[in-house]
Amino acid sequence: MLRVRRGDRAAFRDLVERHQRGVIQTIYRAIGDSWEAEDLAQRVFVQVWRSASRYEPTAKFTTWLFTIVHNVIFNERRRRARRNAESLDALAQPDEDTETFGTQFADAASPDPARAAAERELQARISAAIRRLPDNQRTAVVLCRFEGFSYEEIAKVLRCSVPAVKSLLHRARETLKEQLKGCY
Amino acid sequence: MNCQQTKANFDERLDNQLDPSSRVAFDTHVNGCPGCAAEWRAYSGAWTFVGQQVAPKPSVGFAERTLRRLDETMPTQSRFWLAPVWRWAMAGTLAIAMTAGGWFGWRVQDTRQAEVQAETYAMAQQDRLEDFDVVAALHLLSGDSP
């Protein structure tokens, strides 16, 4: 990151390659559209390049990066809500992209169509349940469950206290337990 | 550990935040209490299930496309003459040019000032001579010697 601060494009490319998976998947879990997730992820990395001079080496880079990711997701969801491009109900429903992606995954895992359909259905339910969570709860869940962040790191990303993170995670888990009842 | 304490520790147990002795106490209680065991299965099962969500991997060429987008959104950044080394060189040249210009301007001004001073002095001398001539003429007219 220090090389990126000096305007080193090769270092920036390395940085993108190292963190692209986490950034794209985190956005995908919030938005539910893989193309949109890549578009927003590019916006995140452009923002990283532009803000590189403001990066303090004392802060852990991934914490700083996912703060930007969280803000980009928040702005995108707010923009969508404002434009009414997608109603909250539509956002909660499994979209075409999720289904397509689920099909690809299931087909790769199993050639059995019935099993593939069941897998697709489960993936859609998990995605919908995660997307229905409030922004902060969803970010806390994704960072904790999929990115392996500690409570302290999540607290820095969300700019809140560690007890607040614990509370967010607890409420999110209770909600997920209710919404996914009977799936597992 | 009682039921209430066990339920309060569900999150810490899931996130591996319990110290070894508390973890043993937690597991011992859950294994011996059907109510807590059922709740724990539901709570941890949902969390495990959520972890099975699959998300897409980055598509091929994502990094290249990101760099291209960087150029599109910040076109000036790609111009070689705005690379850091060139920016420093240009800033240095500009500083030298401004210093030289200032020094030259100061010299010109100094020379011009000296010329004006010399001219003024010459004019004053001339005035004095003219004054002297008038005085001498008056003395001549009055018949006195100066």
Interface residues (C-beta under 8 A of the other chain):
Chain A: R6 G7 R9 F12 R13 V16 E17 Q20 R21 I24 Q25 Y28 R29 S34 A37 E38 A41 Q42 F45 V46 W49 R50 F101 G102 F105 L122 Q123 I126 S127 A129 I130 V141 C144 R145 F146 Y151 K166 L169 H170 R173 L176 K177 L180 K181 C183 Y184
Chain B: F10 D11 L14 D15 Q17 A42 Y43 G45 A46 W47 T48 F49 V50 G51 Q52 Q53 V54 A55 P56 K57 P58 S59 F62 A63 R65 T66 L67 R69 L70 T73 M74 Q77 A83 P84
